[in-house]
Amino acid sequence: MSIGFWQIAIVAVLIVLLFGRGKISSLMGDVAKGIKSFKKGMASDPVEDNTPKNISENQETKNQDNNKKD
């Protein structure tokens, strides 16, 4: 029970009859705009601070500052 060419053709004809060519083409245009917008959003990464952060150094400096105060 595989899907044959004629079954796909009948479904395609029914879809065109129900929705019409204009509505389908506008829908495909909207889908294409959405995909382009998604790709553009994924390509533009937010600007991040390029300096590496080392948590252990921050903790050591805080501990040294606290020891100097005492």
ChimeraX commands (.cxc) that place a marker at each C-alpha (Angstrom):
marker #1 position 0.00,0.00,0.00 radius 0.5
marker #1 position 2.35,2.71,-1.18 radius 0.5
marker #1 position 1.23,6.11,-2.42 radius 0.5
marker #1 position 1.28,6.22,-6.19 radius 0.5
marker #1 position 1.60,9.05,-8.68 radius 0.5
marker #1 position -2.13,9.17,-9.44 radius 0.5
marker #1 position -3.05,9.48,-5.78 radius 0.5
marker #1 position -0.68,12.41,-5.34 radius 0.5
marker #1 position -2.03,14.03,-8.53 radius 0.5
marker #1 position -5.64,13.72,-7.35 radius 0.5
marker #1 position -4.80,15.27,-3.96 radius 0.5
marker #1 position -2.93,18.13,-5.69 radius 0.5
marker #1 position -5.89,18.83,-8.00 radius 0.5
marker #1 position -8.30,18.83,-5.05 radius 0.5
marker #1 position -6.11,21.28,-3.13 radius 0.5
marker #1 position -5.92,23.63,-6.13 radius 0.5
marker #1 position -9.70,23.43,-6.59 radius 0.5
marker #1 position -10.39,24.14,-2.92 radius 0.5
marker #1 position -7.93,26.97,-2.35 radius 0.5
marker #1 position -7.27,28.38,-5.80 radius 0.5
marker #1 position -3.95,29.27,-7.36 radius 0.5
marker #1 position -3.76,32.81,-5.98 radius 0.5
marker #1 position -4.27,31.81,-2.38 radius 0.5
marker #1 position -1.70,29.01,-2.57 radius 0.5
marker #1 position 0.94,31.25,-4.17 radius 0.5
marker #1 position 0.42,33.97,-1.56 radius 0.5
marker #1 position 0.67,31.36,1.19 radius 0.5
marker #1 position 3.95,30.06,-0.26 radius 0.5
marker #1 position 5.24,33.65,-0.44 radius 0.5
marker #1 position 4.44,34.15,3.23 radius 0.5
marker #1 position 6.20,30.90,4.11 radius 0.5
marker #1 position 9.29,32.01,2.15 radius 0.5
marker #1 position 9.33,35.38,3.96 radius 0.5
marker #1 position 9.13,33.58,7.29 radius 0.5
marker #1 position 12.04,31.31,6.42 radius 0.5
marker #1 position 14.16,34.27,5.28 radius 0.5
marker #1 position 13.35,36.16,8.46 radius 0.5
marker #1 position 14.25,33.13,10.58 radius 0.5
marker #1 position 17.59,32.67,8.80 radius 0.5
marker #1 position 18.36,36.38,9.17 radius 0.5
marker #1 position 17.59,36.21,12.88 radius 0.5
marker #1 position 19.81,33.17,13.35 radius 0.5
marker #1 position 22.69,34.78,11.42 radius 0.5
marker #1 position 22.77,37.98,13.47 radius 0.5
marker #1 position 24.10,36.99,16.87 radius 0.5
marker #1 position 23.90,39.47,19.71 radius 0.5
marker #1 position 27.16,41.25,20.49 radius 0.5
marker #1 position 28.91,39.50,23.32 radius 0.5
marker #1 position 31.80,40.55,25.49 radius 0.5
marker #1 position 34.90,38.91,24.02 radius 0.5
marker #1 position 36.93,39.04,27.23 radius 0.5
marker #1 position 37.16,35.64,28.87 radius 0.5
marker #1 position 35.67,35.41,32.30 radius 0.5
marker #1 position 37.43,33.41,34.95 radius 0.5
marker #1 position 35.26,32.90,38.01 radius 0.5
marker #1 position 38.07,31.61,40.22 radius 0.5
marker #1 position 40.08,34.84,39.74 radius 0.5
marker #1 position 37.06,36.92,40.73 radius 0.5
marker #1 position 36.59,34.88,43.90 radius 0.5
marker #1 position 40.29,35.17,44.81 radius 0.5
marker #1 position 40.29,38.96,44.43 radius 0.5
marker #1 position 37.15,39.25,46.55 radius 0.5
marker #1 position 38.72,37.08,49.25 radius 0.5
marker #1 position 41.91,39.17,49.19 radius 0.5
marker #1 position 39.90,42.39,49.46 radius 0.5
marker #1 position 37.97,41.00,52.41 radius 0.5
marker #1 position 41.19,39.90,54.12 radius 0.5
marker #1 position 42.71,43.39,53.69 radius 0.5
marker #1 position 39.68,44.99,55.32 radius 0.5
marker #1 position 39.91,42.72,58.38 radius 0.5
marker link #1:1,2 radius 0.2
marker link #1:2,3 radius 0.2
marker link #1:3,4 radius 0.2
marker link #1:4,5 radius 0.2
marker link #1:5,6 radius 0.2
marker link #1:6,7 radius 0.2
marker link #1:7,8 radius 0.2
marker link #1:8,9 radius 0.2
marker link #1:9,10 radius 0.2
marker link #1:10,11 radius 0.2
marker link #1:11,12 radius 0.2
marker link #1:12,13 radius 0.2
marker link #1:13,14 radius 0.2
marker link #1:14,15 radius 0.2
marker link #1:15,16 radius 0.2
marker link #1:16,17 radius 0.2
marker link #1:17,18 radius 0.2
marker link #1:18,19 radius 0.2
marker link #1:19,20 radius 0.2
marker link #1:20,21 radius 0.2
marker link #1:21,22 radius 0.2
marker link #1:22,23 radius 0.2
marker link #1:23,24 radius 0.2
marker link #1:24,25 radius 0.2
marker link #1:25,26 radius 0.2
marker link #1:26,27 radius 0.2
marker link #1:27,28 radius 0.2
marker link #1:28,29 radius 0.2
marker link #1:29,30 radius 0.2
marker link #1:30,31 radius 0.2
marker link #1:31,32 radius 0.2
marker link #1:32,33 radius 0.2
marker link #1:33,34 radius 0.2
marker link #1:34,35 radius 0.2
marker link #1:35,36 radius 0.2
marker link #1:36,37 radius 0.2
marker link #1:37,38 radius 0.2
marker link #1:38,39 radius 0.2
marker link #1:39,40 radius 0.2
marker link #1:40,41 radius 0.2
marker link #1:41,42 radius 0.2
marker link #1:42,43 radius 0.2
marker link #1:43,44 radius 0.2
marker link #1:44,45 radius 0.2
marker link #1:45,46 radius 0.2
marker link #1:46,47 radius 0.2
marker link #1:47,48 radius 0.2
marker link #1:48,49 radius 0.2
marker link #1:49,50 radius 0.2
marker link #1:50,51 radius 0.2
marker link #1:51,52 radius 0.2
marker link #1:52,53 radius 0.2
marker link #1:53,54 radius 0.2
marker link #1:54,55 radius 0.2
marker link #1:55,56 radius 0.2
marker link #1:56,57 radius 0.2
marker link #1:57,58 radius 0.2
marker link #1:58,59 radius 0.2
marker link #1:59,60 radius 0.2
marker link #1:60,61 radius 0.2
marker link #1:61,62 radius 0.2
marker link #1:62,63 radius 0.2
marker link #1:63,64 radius 0.2
marker link #1:64,65 radius 0.2
marker link #1:65,66 radius 0.2
marker link #1:66,67 radius 0.2
marker link #1:67,68 radius 0.2
marker link #1:68,69 radius 0.2
marker link #1:69,70 radius 0.2
view
